[in-house]
Amino acid sequence: MPQLSCQDLTLGYEGKAVASGLSFTVGAGDYLCIVGENGCGKSTLVKTLLRLKAPMAGQVVVGDGLRPGEIGYLPQQTVVQKDFPASVREVVRSGCLNRCGLRPFYNRAEKQMAEENMDRLGVSSLAKRCYRELSGGQQQRVLLARALCATRKILLLDEPTAGLDPKVTAELYALIGRLNDEGITIVMISHDVGASVRYASHILHIGKGSALFFGTKAAYLESEAGRAYADVGGGQA
C-alpha cells in the first residue's frame, strides 16, 4: 500500500478551485517532484498533504504504516523565520514536539535523536550557534535535521533551494539524494524542472487547473509535458 494516495483531488480556497482531478500515489522510497507554474496549486497541495487544509473534493489516504503526523516538513522560509533567535540545537529539537504530547520537556531519546540528526546533516559543530547567524545553506541543513526529528519515513520539501547560490543548491540536492538513498521518501515542490528530472524517480506536473502528467521520470521525458520541457531547452515550469 502506498504511503500517500491522493484520489481525484480538487483544491482551492474561498470557494474557488485552483486545481482538479489530481490523482497520484507516493510509495516508500520514492522521490517525487511536483512541478508547475505559479498559481497552479502547488502550495495548496502542500497544505492539503499536511492536513492543514481540506480538499474541496477527493481525499488523501495515508498507508504503509504512516500516520498523518509523521510527515517531516521543510517549508519555504519567510524573512521573520530566517531571523529566529534560537540556538541550532533548540531548533532541531523542536522537531520532536509532536512526540512530546502534553509533556513539557524532551526526554533522553528525543535529545539523542536531535544530536544524531545534527550529525547526519553535518551541523553538529553549529549546535550552540544562533540560528539567525547562519548562512542560507546552513539554515536549510538545520531545518532538514529538524524535519528528520519528526519522521523516519517521509519528507515534504517546499522549494528547499529557493534563494541559494548554485554551489549550495548542488550540495543540498546531493544531501537530499543521500537521505532518499537511506530509505526516506522525498516529496519535493519545485519550480526547477531541470533539477527535478535530474534527481527524481517520479514527476507530478500540474498545469493551470489540472494534472498534466504523473508517472516515472523516464515516462515523463516521453510525455507531451516532458517533451515540451525539452523543446524549450530545460527551462522552468
C-alpha positions, 0 to 999 in steps of 0.5 A, spaced: 500 500 500 502 506 498 504 511 503 500 517 500 494 516 495 491 522 493 484 520 489 481 525 484 483 531 488 480 538 487 483 544 491 482 551 492 480 556 497 474 561 498 470 557 494 474 557 488 478 551 485 485 552 483 486 545 481 482 538 479 482 531 478 489 530 481 490 523 482 497 520 484 500 515 489 507 516 493 510 509 495 516 508 500 522 510 497 520 514 492 522 521 490 517 525 487 517 532 484 511 536 483 512 541 478 508 547 475 507 554 474 505 559 479 498 559 481 497 552 479 496 549 486 502 547 488 502 550 495 495 548 496 497 541 495 502 542 500 497 544 505 492 539 503 498 533 504 499 536 511 492 536 513 492 543 514 487 544 509 481 540 506 480 538 499 474 541 496 473 534 493 477 527 493 481 525 499 488 523 501 489 516 504 495 515 508 498 507 508 504 503 509 504 504 516 504 512 516 500 516 520 498 523 518 503 526 523 509 523 521 510 527 515 517 531 516 516 538 513 521 543 510 517 549 508 519 555 504 522 560 509 519 567 510 524 573 512 521 573 520 523 565 520 530 566 517 531 571 523 529 566 529 533 567 535 534 560 537 540 556 538 541 550 532 540 545 537 533 548 540 531 548 533 532 541 531 529 539 537 523 542 536 522 537 531 520 532 536 514 536 539 509 532 536 512 526 540 512 530 546 504 530 547 502 534 553 509 533 556 513 539 557 520 537 556 524 532 551 526 526 554 533 522 553 531 519 546 528 525 543 535 529 545 539 523 542 535 523 536 536 531 535 544 530 536 544 524 531 540 528 526 545 534 527 550 529 525 547 526 519 546 533 516 553 535 518 551 541 523 553 538 529 559 543 530 553 549 529 549 546 535 550 552 540 550 557 534 544 562 533 540 560 528 539 567 525 547 567 524 547 562 519 548 562 512 542 560 507 545 553 506 546 552 513 539 554 515 536 549 510 541 543 513 538 545 520 531 545 518 532 538 514 535 535 521 529 538 524 524 535 519 528 528 520 526 529 528 519 528 526 519 522 521 523 516 519 519 515 513 517 521 509 519 528 507 515 534 504 520 539 501 517 546 499 522 549 494 528 547 499 533 551 494 529 557 493 534 563 494 541 559 494 547 560 490 548 554 485 554 551 489 549 550 495 543 548 491 548 542 488 550 540 495 543 540 498 540 536 492 546 531 493 544 531 501 537 530 499 539 524 494 543 521 500 537 521 505 532 518 499 538 513 498 537 511 506 530 509 505 526 516 506 521 518 501 522 525 498 516 529 496 519 535 493 515 542 490 519 545 485 519 550 480 526 547 477 524 542 472 531 541 470 533 539 477 527 535 478 528 530 472 535 530 474 534 527 481 527 524 481 524 517 480 517 520 479 514 527 476 507 530 478 506 536 473 500 540 474 498 545 469 493 551 470 487 547 473 489 540 472 494 534 472 498 534 466 502 528 467 504 523 473 508 517 472 516 515 472 521 520 470 523 516 464 515 516 462 515 523 463 521 525 458 516 521 453 510 525 455 507 531 451 509 535 458 516 532 458 517 533 451 515 540 451 520 541 457 525 539 452 523 543 446 524 549 450 531 547 452 530 545 460 527 551 462 522 552 468 515 550 469 
